[in-house]
Amino acid sequence: MRVVAAPAPFKAALGAADAAAAIALGARRAGAEVREVPVADGGEGTLDALVAAGRGRIIDAPARDPLGRPVRAAVGLLPDGTAIVELAQASGYERLADHERDPEATSTAGTGDLIRAALDAGCTRIIVGVGGSATTDGGLGLAIALGARALDDHGEELSGTGGTLMHVRRVDLSGLDPRLAGVPIEVACDVTSPLVGPAGAAAVFGPQKGATPDAVARLDTGLLNLAAVLASQGLPDVADMPRAGAAGGAAGGMMAMLGAALTDGGALVTGAAGLADALADTDLCITGEGRLDEQTLTGKAPAAVAAACAAAGVPCVGLFGQVDVPPELIGSMGLVAALAIGPPRRPLPEALAATADDLAIAAEATVARRM
């Protein structure tokens, strides 16, 4: 049997490459031939997956974390001139301690620092993966880091944190780094959410980043205000645009202010990783990530892998740390089965520590059943 191991990262446990190696180990124990194709969807692991697929290299660059503190972060450079910026490297949720998480106080300025580092490295194209953010600033912070100015009623400059969005009355883009005009930006989105409203960036993802219900309402109002201000200046109206809500609206902000194109991150990474070629003459694909829930259906990597498998006529099984969707949705995303690895009700620290072993055991059993 020929098997492709194409998982995404298992958050807080394994990167995609290590997860693929664990699946491959189990599948080989069952007698299969295995090809490892680690994937991502614009979130965690996107930089590593694209650098590996493109045989690129990683450089270290200075940046700011979501609260403006200096950090070092990675930027990927490919031989064809493409730079890979992963928003979570500087502006990610995991940069902050639990008590620091507050999307009204954070910004994507550090991601702007990384985009500038990519320009300094001479890139001719930039891919920005936007999953895993700690921010809900509509991308204003990163635009300011690249030379824009956000002004209030009195012409005073705003910092660009999420809490300042409702006070924006004009965004001056005349000072943007002029190199941006000649470098196309493609935003790899891991969700399809619009910028505002009940399904938007603040309502759906704000609570995960530490926002209270009142803060969610203020952030949604602020994002709507930012979108309206930009539209009034003749820039694209991104308020209701699919994918604009990714990364706390940073995707929509980059489209409006930097002229970026928004794309399906899962499809972009699986395409770059050569998944379609790997699936040729394959009997089974095994994908997975830490948790299968309804968000997985809206652009996450396992859904992209399942779609590629459906196009190739290859059955796809998903292995997950947790499965939290009804059975009918499992079939609707193209999986023939979705299995939770490891015993139920195990304490989370133990489950995370055992992820590699559990993946190998589950993959071995999955392949053995289909031999």
Order of alpha helices (4+ residues) and beta strands (2+ residues): beta-alpha-beta-alpha-beta-beta-beta-alpha-alpha-beta-alpha-beta-beta-beta-alpha-alpha-beta-alpha-alpha-beta-alpha-beta-alpha-beta-alpha-alpha
